[in-house]
Amino acid sequence: MARGRGDKEDAEKYTGLLKLVQVLSFLVVFVAGIIIGLATSAHINTYFSSQAQLFSTSTVTSFQVSSNKANCNQTQAPCPEIDYLSMDAFIHPMNLTHKLSDGELLWRASMMPYKKEYPFPRVPKVAFMFLTRGPLPFMPLWERFFKDHEIFFSIYLHTRPDYYLNVSTSSPFYGRQIPSQRVEWGSFLLADAERRLLANALLDFSNERFILLSESCIPVYNFPTVYKYLIGSTYSFVESYDDPTRYGRGRYNRKMLPHIKLYQWRKGSQWFEMQRSVATYIVSDAKYYNLFKKYCKPACYPDEHYIPTYLNMFHGSLNANRTITWVDWSMGGPHPAKYEGVNVTEGFIQSIRNNGTLCSYNDELTSVCYLFARKFAPSALEPLLNLSSTVMNF
């Protein structure tokens, strides 16, 4: 009987301990749940607080931009709205400064629309491209030539990279220097500069004709005559002829075979004039340009052979095979004659304008063969200015 009572007491103790353990387990789980819940809640609060702050910042920033724009528009001089995809900015680049490499520039300039109609009122312009060492001694003469014809021409200057042309803002030469590189006479750098000028001029879709000039070039006719002559021509004016002497065929390199054959080799004056389609072909060519760059080295001069040969091979039907820039080679030697101020007379200029010879213009004969002339020394400026109104009619 006593044993039964002891067993009963032990059972009650065991039951009490079991309940205690259950209570303690519940408390542990409960406390752990509270801790986990608090940690999770803190993380969620942090996340949503950051998102709310981000949204608030974006909203404030957006509001500030809108507010600033509103304040800007309320001023007397409204903020200009820049449309980077505008048609005008695409077809008429006003700022010639850019950071394009030659490769990027040539690629951009090689674009030729297949659609013949223009989606804007287009007045065809003549691009006057000056390849100079620096100063333009005949700038006053050219400014007189260009006066009152601003909508019909564009000017592009390739100078030494370190040269800055200091002219007044009213001059047509103001702000017309293109990003230029070093040039050496007789080297391929000269051909690079020519294509660089063409490429920059091609960026303006209104430019229809392209004339290459030097600092020693002058016009011998007034602007209306020059403009009508060039815009009305169905041909480009690039001198291209077969010279059988050592100064022509003698400069041919047989390593250009099979791409360029001797009978295709041509020579011509560096001072060209060409229509837009031909200019686009020139800047688009890589194969033959690289052949010349590799194999046409002194005494081969790429500026005298590359364009004449390329046009003869592929676009001869678009070329008049003559130059419109008069030059005197009668003295012999590697450079033409240079005329000083004492040489400039009315009779001399008239002899350039009409020297008694005929040439082809749109498949008909004409006595007007040269629109420009070179090579003139700076001392010729004053006599030329005195003759411009009476002889050259500007």
C-alpha positions as CSV (number, residue, x, y, z in Angstrom):
1,M,0.0,0.0,0.0
2,A,2.9,2.3,0.9
3,R,4.5,1.4,-2.5
4,G,1.4,2.3,-4.4
5,R,1.3,5.7,-2.7
6,G,5.1,6.3,-3.6
7,D,4.5,5.4,-7.3
8,K,1.7,7.8,-7.4
9,E,3.9,10.6,-6.0
10,D,6.6,9.8,-8.5
11,A,4.1,10.0,-11.4
12,E,2.8,13.3,-10.2
13,K,6.4,14.6,-10.0
14,Y,7.1,13.4,-13.6
15,T,3.9,15.0,-14.9
16,G,4.9,18.3,-13.2
17,L,8.4,18.2,-14.7
18,L,6.9,17.4,-18.2
19,K,4.6,20.4,-18.0
20,L,7.5,22.6,-16.9
21,V,9.5,21.5,-19.9
22,Q,6.6,22.2,-22.2
23,V,6.1,25.6,-20.7
24,L,9.9,26.4,-21.1
25,S,9.9,25.1,-24.7
26,F,6.9,27.3,-25.5
27,L,8.7,30.3,-24.0
28,V,11.8,29.6,-26.0
29,V,9.9,29.3,-29.2
30,F,7.9,32.3,-28.4
31,V,10.9,34.4,-27.6
32,A,12.7,33.2,-30.8
33,G,9.6,34.1,-32.8
34,I,9.6,37.6,-31.3
35,I,13.3,38.0,-32.2
36,I,12.9,36.8,-35.7
37,G,9.8,38.9,-36.2
38,L,11.6,42.0,-34.9
39,A,14.6,41.4,-37.2
40,T,12.3,40.8,-40.3
41,S,10.3,43.9,-39.5
42,A,13.4,46.0,-39.2
43,H,14.6,44.8,-42.6
44,I,11.3,45.5,-44.2
45,N,11.1,48.9,-42.7
46,T,14.6,49.7,-43.9
47,Y,13.8,48.5,-47.5
48,F,10.6,50.5,-47.7
49,S,12.1,53.5,-46.2
50,S,14.9,53.5,-48.8
51,Q,12.4,53.0,-51.6
52,A,10.3,55.9,-50.2
53,Q,13.4,58.1,-50.0
54,L,14.4,57.2,-53.6
55,F,10.9,57.9,-54.8
56,S,10.9,61.1,-52.9
57,T,14.2,62.1,-54.3
58,S,13.2,61.3,-57.9
59,T,10.0,63.2,-57.4
60,V,11.8,66.2,-56.0
61,T,14.4,66.1,-58.8
62,S,11.7,65.8,-61.4
63,F,9.9,68.6,-59.8
64,Q,13.0,70.8,-59.7
65,V,13.7,70.1,-63.4
66,S,10.2,71.0,-64.2
67,S,10.4,74.0,-61.9
68,N,13.7,75.2,-63.4
69,K,12.3,74.8,-66.9
70,A,9.2,76.7,-65.9
71,N,11.4,79.5,-64.3
72,C,13.6,79.4,-67.4
73,N,10.6,79.9,-69.7
74,Q,9.3,82.7,-67.7
75,T,12.5,84.8,-68.2
76,Q,12.7,87.4,-70.9
77,A,15.2,85.2,-72.9
78,P,13.6,81.7,-73.0
79,C,15.9,78.7,-72.8
80,P,16.7,77.3,-76.2
81,E,15.2,73.9,-76.9
82,I,17.8,71.6,-78.6
83,D,16.4,69.0,-81.0
84,Y,19.4,66.8,-81.7
85,L,17.5,64.9,-84.4
86,S,16.3,68.0,-86.2
87,M,16.5,68.0,-90.0
88,D,18.2,71.4,-90.1
89,A,21.1,70.3,-87.8
90,F,21.6,67.2,-90.0
91,I,21.6,68.9,-93.4
92,H,23.3,72.2,-92.5
93,P,26.0,71.8,-89.8
94,M,26.6,75.3,-88.6
95,N,29.6,74.5,-86.4
96,L,32.6,72.9,-88.3
97,T,34.3,71.8,-85.0
98,H,34.0,68.1,-84.3
99,K,36.0,65.3,-82.8
100,L,35.5,62.7,-85.5
101,S,38.4,60.7,-86.7
102,D,39.2,60.6,-90.4
103,G,37.7,57.2,-90.6
104,E,34.5,58.3,-88.9
105,L,34.3,61.5,-90.9
106,L,34.7,59.7,-94.3
107,W,32.1,57.2,-93.3
108,R,29.6,59.9,-92.4
109,A,30.4,61.9,-95.5
110,S,29.9,58.8,-97.8
111,M,26.2,58.7,-97.2
112,M,24.3,59.4,-100.4
113,P,20.5,59.4,-100.4
114,Y,18.9,57.3,-103.2
115,K,15.8,59.5,-103.1
116,K,16.4,62.3,-105.6
117,E,13.8,64.7,-104.1
118,Y,14.8,66.7,-101.0
119,P,12.4,67.1,-98.1
120,F,13.5,70.7,-97.7
121,P,13.8,73.8,-100.0
122,R,17.3,73.2,-101.3
123,V,19.4,76.0,-102.9
124,P,22.5,74.3,-104.4
125,K,25.7,75.8,-103.1
126,V,29.4,75.8,-104.2
127,A,31.9,74.7,-101.6
128,F,35.1,76.7,-101.7
129,M,37.8,74.5,-100.1
130,F,41.0,76.3,-99.2
131,L,44.1,74.1,-98.6
132,T,46.5,76.5,-97.0
133,R,49.6,76.7,-94.8
134,G,48.2,79.5,-92.8
135,P,47.3,83.1,-93.7
136,L,45.2,84.0,-96.7
137,P,46.9,86.9,-98.4
138,F,44.1,87.4,-100.9
139,M,41.3,87.3,-98.3
140,P,40.2,90.9,-99.1
141,L,39.8,90.0,-102.8
142,W,37.8,86.9,-101.9
143,E,35.6,88.8,-99.5
144,R,34.8,91.2,-102.3
145,F,34.1,88.3,-104.6
146,F,31.7,86.6,-102.1
147,K,29.9,89.8,-101.0
148,D,26.0,89.6,-101.2
149,H,26.0,85.9,-102.3
150,E,26.0,84.2,-98.9
151,I,23.2,81.7,-99.6
152,F,25.0,80.3,-102.6
153,F,28.4,79.2,-101.2
154,S,30.2,77.6,-98.3
155,I,33.8,78.0,-97.2
156,Y,36.1,75.4,-95.7
157,L,39.7,76.0,-94.5
158,H,42.3,73.4,-93.9
159,T,45.3,75.0,-92.2
160,R,48.1,73.9,-89.9
161,P,46.6,72.4,-86.8
162,D,48.2,75.2,-84.6
163,Y,47.1,78.1,-86.8
164,Y,44.1,80.3,-85.9
165,L,42.6,82.6,-88.6
166,N,41.9,85.8,-86.8
167,V,39.1,87.6,-88.8
168,S,36.1,89.7,-87.9
169,T,32.7,88.0,-87.3
170,S,31.4,89.7,-90.5
171,S,33.9,87.9,-92.7
172,P,32.6,84.9,-94.7
173,F,35.8,83.2,-93.5
174,Y,34.9,83.5,-89.8
175,G,34.5,80.1,-88.1
176,R,35.2,78.1,-91.3
177,Q,38.4,76.3,-90.2
178,I,37.9,72.5,-90.1
179,P,39.7,70.1,-87.8
180,S,43.0,69.9,-89.6
181,Q,46.2,67.8,-89.5
182,R,49.8,68.3,-90.6
183,V,50.5,68.4,-94.3
184,E,53.7,67.9,-96.3
185,W,54.1,68.8,-99.9
186,G,54.6,65.6,-102.1
187,S,53.5,63.2,-99.3
188,F,50.3,61.3,-98.9
189,L,49.3,63.7,-96.1
190,L,48.4,66.1,-98.9
191,A,45.9,63.6,-100.4
192,D,44.5,63.0,-96.9
193,A,43.9,66.8,-96.5
194,E,42.0,66.9,-99.8
195,R,39.7,64.1,-98.8
196,R,39.3,65.7,-95.3
197,L,38.1,68.9,-97.0
198,L,35.7,67.0,-99.3
199,A,34.3,65.0,-96.4
200,N,33.6,68.1,-94.2
201,A,32.0,69.9,-97.1
202,L,29.8,66.9,-97.9
203,L,28.3,67.1,-94.5
204,D,26.2,70.0,-95.7
205,F,23.7,68.5,-98.1
206,S,23.2,71.8,-99.9
207,N,26.8,71.8,-101.3
208,E,26.5,70.6,-104.9
209,R,29.9,71.6,-106.3
210,F,33.4,71.4,-104.7
211,I,36.4,73.5,-105.7
212,L,39.9,73.0,-104.3
213,L,41.9,76.2,-103.9
214,S,45.2,77.3,-102.4
215,E,46.2,80.6,-100.6
216,S,47.8,81.7,-103.9
217,C,44.6,81.3,-106.0
218,I,42.4,84.1,-107.2
219,P,39.0,84.3,-109.0
220,V,39.2,85.8,-112.5
221,Y,35.4,86.1,-113.0
222,N,32.7,87.4,-110.6
223,F,30.6,85.2,-108.4
224,P,27.4,85.0,-110.5
225,T,29.5,83.8,-113.5
226,V,31.3,81.2,-111.5
227,Y,28.2,80.0,-109.8
228,K,26.2,79.6,-113.1
229,Y,29.1,77.9,-114.8
230,L,29.6,75.3,-112.1
231,I,26.0,74.6,-111.1
232,G,25.0,74.4,-114.7
233,S,27.7,71.9,-115.6
234,T,26.9,68.2,-116.1
235,Y,30.6,67.3,-115.7
236,S,33.3,67.6,-113.0
237,F,36.5,69.4,-113.9
238,V,39.4,67.1,-113.0
239,E,42.4,67.1,-115.2
240,S,43.2,63.5,-116.2
241,Y,45.6,62.6,-119.0
242,D,48.0,59.9,-120.0
243,D,51.6,61.2,-119.7
244,P,54.0,58.8,-121.4
245,T,57.1,60.4,-119.9
246,R,59.0,59.6,-116.7
247,Y,56.9,62.2,-115.0
248,G,53.7,60.3,-115.8
249,R,53.9,56.6,-116.6
250,G,57.4,56.6,-115.1
251,R,55.8,57.0,-111.6
252,Y,53.6,53.9,-112.0
253,N,54.4,51.1,-109.6
254,R,53.8,47.6,-111.0
255,K,53.0,46.4,-107.5
256,M,49.6,47.9,-108.0
257,L,48.8,45.1,-110.4
258,P,46.3,43.5,-111.0
259,H,44.1,46.2,-109.5
260,I,45.6,49.2,-111.5
261,K,47.2,48.6,-114.9
262,L,49.6,50.9,-116.6
263,Y,47.2,51.9,-119.4
264,Q,44.7,53.1,-116.7
265,W,47.4,55.3,-115.0
266,R,46.6,59.0,-115.2
267,K,48.1,62.4,-114.2
268,G,46.5,65.7,-113.6
269,S,46.4,69.0,-111.7
270,Q,45.8,68.8,-108.0
271,W,43.4,71.7,-108.1
272,F,40.1,70.0,-109.0
273,E,36.4,70.9,-109.1
274,M,33.8,68.2,-108.9
275,Q,30.1,67.5,-108.5
276,R,28.6,66.0,-105.3
277,S,28.3,62.4,-106.6
278,V,31.9,62.3,-107.7
279,A,33.0,63.8,-104.3
280,T,31.1,61.1,-102.6
281,Y,32.8,58.4,-104.7
282,I,36.2,59.8,-103.7
283,V,35.6,59.8,-100.0
284,S,34.0,56.4,-100.1
285,D,36.9,54.6,-101.8
286,A,39.2,52.6,-99.6
287,K,40.7,49.9,-101.8
288,Y,42.4,52.1,-104.4
289,Y,43.2,54.9,-101.9
290,N,45.1,52.4,-99.8
291,L,46.9,51.0,-102.9
292,F,48.2,54.5,-103.7
293,K,49.0,55.1,-100.0
294,K,51.2,51.9,-100.1
295,Y,52.9,52.2,-103.5
296,C,52.7,55.8,-104.6
297,K,55.7,57.4,-102.9
298,P,58.2,60.1,-104.1
299,A,58.9,60.5,-106.9
300,C,55.2,59.5,-107.3
301,Y,52.9,62.2,-106.0
302,P,49.4,61.0,-105.0
303,D,47.8,64.4,-105.3
304,E,48.7,64.4,-109.0
305,H,47.7,60.7,-109.7
306,Y,45.1,59.3,-107.3
307,I,42.0,61.2,-108.3
308,P,42.8,61.4,-112.0
309,T,43.4,57.6,-112.2
310,Y,40.4,56.7,-110.0
311,L,38.0,58.7,-112.1
312,N,39.5,57.4,-115.3
313,M,38.9,53.9,-114.2
314,F,35.4,54.2,-112.8
315,H,33.7,57.5,-113.4
316,G,35.3,58.9,-116.6
317,S,31.9,59.7,-118.1
318,L,31.3,62.3,-115.4
319,N,34.5,64.1,-116.0
320,A,35.4,66.9,-118.5
321,N,39.1,65.9,-118.2
322,R,40.3,69.5,-117.8
323,T,40.9,71.9,-115.0
324,I,39.3,75.3,-114.5
325,T,42.3,76.8,-112.5
326,W,44.8,78.5,-114.8
327,V,48.5,78.0,-114.0
328,D,51.8,78.8,-115.9
329,W,54.2,75.8,-116.3
330,S,56.2,77.5,-119.0
331,M,59.2,78.1,-116.8
332,G,59.7,74.4,-116.2
333,G,60.7,72.8,-112.9
334,P,58.6,71.2,-110.1
335,H,56.7,74.4,-109.4
336,P,54.7,76.8,-111.6
337,A,55.6,80.4,-112.2
338,K,54.7,82.9,-109.4
339,Y,53.4,86.3,-110.3
340,E,54.3,89.4,-108.3
341,G,52.4,92.7,-108.1
342,V,54.4,94.2,-111.0
343,N,53.2,91.4,-113.3
344,V,49.5,92.1,-112.6
345,T,48.0,94.2,-115.4
346,E,44.7,94.5,-117.1
347,G,46.1,92.7,-120.2
348,F,47.5,89.9,-118.1
349,I,44.2,89.2,-116.3
350,Q,42.3,89.4,-119.6
351,S,44.7,86.9,-121.2
352,I,43.8,84.4,-118.5
353,R,40.0,85.0,-118.9
354,N,40.2,84.6,-122.6
355,N,43.5,83.3,-124.0
356,G,42.2,82.6,-127.5
357,T,41.7,78.8,-127.0
358,L,38.4,76.9,-126.8
359,C,37.4,74.1,-124.4
360,S,34.4,71.9,-124.0
361,Y,31.5,72.9,-121.7
362,N,28.5,70.5,-121.6
363,D,29.7,69.0,-124.9
364,E,29.8,72.4,-126.6
365,L,32.8,74.7,-127.3
366,T,33.3,77.8,-125.2
367,S,36.1,80.4,-124.8
368,V,35.5,80.6,-121.0
369,C,37.9,77.9,-119.8
370,Y,39.4,79.2,-116.6
371,L,37.5,80.6,-113.6
372,F,40.4,80.8,-111.2
373,A,44.2,81.3,-111.5
374,R,47.4,80.7,-109.6
375,K,50.2,81.2,-108.5
376,F,50.2,84.8,-107.1
377,A,52.4,86.4,-104.5
378,P,51.0,88.5,-101.7
379,S,52.3,91.7,-103.4
380,A,49.7,91.1,-106.2
381,L,46.8,91.9,-103.8
382,E,46.7,95.7,-104.3
383,P,46.8,95.6,-108.1
384,L,44.2,92.9,-108.2
385,L,41.8,94.9,-105.9
386,N,42.3,97.9,-108.3
387,L,41.3,95.7,-111.3
388,S,38.5,93.6,-109.7
389,S,35.7,96.0,-110.5
390,T,36.8,97.0,-114.0
391,V,38.2,93.6,-115.3
392,M,36.7,90.9,-113.2
393,N,33.4,92.7,-112.5
394,F,33.2,92.4,-108.7
